[in-house]
Amino acid sequence: MDYKLRQDHLCGCLAKAGVDAFLIGHLPNIQYLCGFTGSAGLLLVEERGSVFLSDSRYDTQAHEEVEDAKIVIGRKLPVELLGEFLRRKRKQRVIGIEAEHFTIAEKKRLQKSLTSSMRLKDVSSPVERLRLIKDAEELARIREAVNLGAKLFDRVLQVMHAGVMETEVAAEMELLARQSGAEAMSFPTIIASGPRSALPHGRASAQPVPSAGFVVCDFGVILAGYCSDQTRTIWVGPVSDEARRVYDAVREAQQAAVDAVRPGITAGEVDHAAREVLQKAGLANHFTHSTGHGVGLEIHEAPRIAATQKDVLEPGMVITIEPGVYFPGKWGVRIEDMVAVTSTGCELLTPTGKEFIVV
């Protein structure tokens, strides 16, 4: 990863933001800018060079991972180390901080650690804007994570049957993920069967899979720091015509949204492509969430693919397309792929088919 280039791009935003330096505290943003993957640290980015600060627990890790930044390790909190470092500079400065990520209490501690000649200024998502566009190495890592995640669905089809507990299916998937090299799951695995399939975020429970009904399987892995996200819905037991009709409508809506993805289109227009299909099928009122979201170092990133969003898609963005319909107390269906926006349209990253599967 070219961390120096990323830091230079961020420094290019200093004047526009009206600050002399950026202080980064959101850990995924720190990882993006210098490579550190620990759980405590701060990164000060300015034109003369960047400084990473953490406590002594991360001495070895910081020196192994951090690139293109001076490393300051001490037996104090990173914010206290920052104060000491800046006070030695004895210069009047405006330091931009991530408005979305620092709490009021953290801001107070930061300001207390600075001299009277220094002040903090909230800046909205400077690093997230850079992270919107994935470079070639990021895209390669995301493809690998997606392909590993897709293997887990093959395991679902091997172990899924009426009577198996949802948690058993999730455990089999998560064991395979770890055995295949995943660092972690992107989020708690969703295996939601029968009436629970109507819960958009129905985490795997001890409930046995019923003898007839949909099972929503939503899962992903973290590999080399990058996330994957995929949903497939399968049917257990005898199939009704209504079930096939609903599934086919969701699949058509999902494909319509995938087909709509291209540079220059807005996120809201992609969302509309899915909703229009479900509207014609009489199911629009049962689609209760947005059509998708960005994915990268975090499982939920910008842009949000929703009706009111005006963000314009650009090559290098990676998003999910995941319309669903839900009938509380009965069932639900969701189908989700990841796609990368290209110069001419999009690359479908998820390799798994979307045919109606009965087990």
Rosetta blueprint (number, residue, H / E / L):
1 M L
2 D L
3 Y H
4 K H
5 L H
6 R H
7 Q H
8 D H
9 H H
10 L H
11 C H
12 G L
13 C L
14 L H
15 A H
16 K H
17 A H
18 G L
19 V L
20 D L
21 A E
22 F E
23 L E
24 I E
25 G L
26 H L
27 L H
28 P H
29 N H
30 I H
31 Q H
32 Y H
33 L H
34 C H
35 G L
36 F L
37 T L
38 G L
39 S L
40 A L
41 G L
42 L E
43 L E
44 L E
45 V E
46 E L
47 E L
48 R L
49 G L
50 S L
51 V E
52 F E
53 L E
54 S E
55 D E
56 S H
57 R H
58 Y H
59 D H
60 T H
61 Q H
62 A H
63 H H
64 E H
65 E H
66 V L
67 E L
68 D L
69 A L
70 K E
71 I E
72 V E
73 I E
74 G E
75 R L
76 K L
77 L L
78 P H
79 V H
80 E H
81 L H
82 L H
83 G H
84 E H
85 F H
86 L H
87 R H
88 R H
89 K H
90 R L
91 K L
92 Q L
93 R E
94 V E
95 I E
96 G E
97 I E
98 E E
99 A L
100 E L
101 H L
102 F L
103 T L
104 I H
105 A H
106 E H
107 K H
108 K H
109 R H
110 L H
111 Q H
112 K H
113 S H
114 L L
115 T L
116 S L
117 S L
118 M E
119 R E
120 L E
121 K E
122 D E
123 V E
124 S L
125 S L
126 P H
127 V H
128 E H
129 R H
130 L H
131 R H
132 L L
133 I L
134 K L
135 D L
136 A H
137 E H
138 E H
139 L H
140 A H
141 R H
142 I H
143 R H
144 E H
145 A H
146 V H
147 N H
148 L H
149 G H
150 A H
151 K H
152 L H
153 F H
154 D H
155 R H
156 V H
157 L H
158 Q H
159 V H
160 M L
161 H L
162 A L
163 G L
164 V L
165 M E
166 E H
167 T H
168 E H
169 V H
170 A H
171 A H
172 E H
173 M H
174 E H
175 L H
176 L H
177 A H
178 R H
179 Q H
180 S L
181 G L
182 A L
183 E L
184 A E
185 M E
186 S L
187 F L
188 P L
189 T L
190 I E
191 I E
192 A E
193 S E
194 G H
195 P H
196 R H
197 S H
198 A H
199 L L
200 P L
201 H L
202 G L
203 R E
204 A L
205 S L
206 A L
207 Q L
208 P E
209 V L
210 P L
211 S L
212 A L
213 G E
214 F E
215 V E
216 V E
217 C E
218 D E
219 F E
220 G L
221 V E
222 I E
223 L E
224 A L
225 G L
226 Y E
227 C E
228 S L
229 D L
230 Q E
231 T E
232 R E
233 T E
234 I E
235 W E
236 V E
237 G L
238 P L
239 V L
240 S L
241 D H
242 E H
243 A H
244 R H
245 R H
246 V H
247 Y H
248 D H
249 A H
250 V H
251 R H
252 E H
253 A H
254 Q H
255 Q H
256 A H
257 A H
258 V H
259 D H
260 A H
261 V L
262 R L
263 P L
264 G L
265 I L
266 T E
267 A H
268 G H
269 E H
270 V H
271 D H
272 H H
273 A H
274 A H
275 R H
276 E H
277 V H
278 L H
279 Q H
280 K H
281 A L
282 G L
283 L L
284 A H
285 N H
286 H H
287 F L
288 T L
289 H L
290 S L
291 T L
292 G E
293 H E
294 G E
295 V L
296 G L
297 L L
298 E L
299 I L
300 H L
301 E E
302 A E
303 P E
304 R E
305 I E
306 A L
307 A L
308 T L
309 Q L
310 K L
311 D L
312 V E
313 L L
314 E L
315 P L
316 G L
317 M L
318 V E
319 I E
320 T E
321 I E
322 E L
323 P L
324 G E
325 V E
326 Y E
327 F E
328 P L
329 G L
330 K L
331 W E
332 G E
333 V E
334 R E
335 I L
336 E E
337 D E
338 M E
339 V E
340 A E
341 V E
342 T L
343 S L
344 T L
345 G L
346 C E
347 E E
348 L E
349 L L
350 T L
351 P L
352 T L
353 G L
354 K L
355 E L
356 F L
357 I L
358 V E
359 V L
